[in-house]
């Protein structure tokens, strides 16, 4: 049986500031999992690196 983690969206409000063009940040998700690989308590998603590379007009 294949297990799927629940999906969710987390809005990230950013100001329309040209100074943020090219900025990079990292994010990662975590959840409680009784059989998780981290101390049999939690599971973590793979990290995601996000780069802001365009300005909305």
HUVEN-V913478 format. One record per residue. RES is the residue in one small letter. PHI is phi in whole degrees, 0 to 359 (none if undefined). Layout:
{{RES,PHI} {RES,PHI}}
//
This chain:
{{x,none} {x,271} {x,260} {x,236} {x,283} {x,296} {x,257} {x,208} {x,240} {x,235} {x,296} {x,237} {x,290} {x,238} {x,290} {x,279} {x,252} {x,302} {x,295} {x,277} {x,300} {x,90} {x,294} {x,234} {x,216} {x,242} {x,217} {x,204} {x,254} {x,215} {x,208} {x,282} {x,216} {x,301} {x,243} {x,293} {x,288} {x,263} {x,56} {x,51} {x,225} {x,216} {x,228} {x,242} {x,280} {x,290} {x,292} {x,228} {x,262} {x,243} {x,240} {x,276} {x,232} {x,214} {x,247} {x,290} {x,251}}
//
